[in-house]
Amino acid sequence: FPVTISTPEYITIQIMDFVTRLRAALSIKPQGYSFTAREVFKSSLGKALVLDQHINRPGHVSDDLKSTLDRYFSSNPNVSKNIATWRESHATHERLIIDDYGRNRNMTDAVGRYEKLSHKL
C-alpha cells in the first residue's frame, strides 16, 4: 500500500484533485456580492483559508465569507464594495478581511487553524 501512494501516477492524481478543489473553493460567490473568493483573496494565506474551510466545511464558505464582508463593509463604510477599484489598497483591505474570516469561520478550531496557517504563510 505505501508503495502505491508514492507512485508518480498517484501523486499526479493528488495534485489534480488539489487544483480542482482550490478552483471550486475560490469560485464561491458570497450571497449578495458580485465577486468571488478568488477576487477577494489574492494572497496565499487568503486562498489557503478558503481551501481549508472548503475541505472541512464546504457548505459554510459562502455564508462565512458573506458575514465577514458584511462586518467589514459595515465597519468601513467609505470602502467601495466594488473590489476592482481597490487597486493599490487591495492588500490592506484583504489583510483585515483575512483576519476576521480566518478567526470566524464556522469549523472546528478556526482560530487555531488560522494562526497555524498565518505563521506558515
Residue, then its C-alpha position, 0 to 999 in steps of 0.5 A: f500500500p505505501v508503495t502505491i501512494s508514492t507512485p508518480e501516477y498517484i501523486t499526479i492524481q493528488i495534485m489534480d484533485f488539489v487544483t480542482r478543489l482550490r478552483a471550486a473553493l475560490s469560485i464561491k460567490p458570497q450571497g449578495y456580492s458580485f465577486t468571488a473568493r478568488e477576487v477577494f483573496k489574492s494572497s496565499l494565506g487568503k486562498a489557503l483559508v478558503l481551501d481549508q474551510h472548503i475541505n472541512r466545511p464546504g457548505h459554510v464558505s459562502d455564508d462565512l465569507k458573506s458575514t465577514l464582508d458584511r462586518y467589514f463593509s459595515s465597519n468601513p463604510n467609505v470602502s467601495k464594495n466594488i473590489a476592482t477599484w481597490r487597486e493599490s489598497h487591495a492588500t490592506h483591505e484583504r489583510l483585515i478581511i483575512d483576519d476576521y474570516g480566518r478567526n470566524r469561520n464556522m469549523t472546528d478550531a478556526v482560530g487555531r487553524y488560522e494562526k497555524l496557517s498565518h505563521k506558515l504563510 
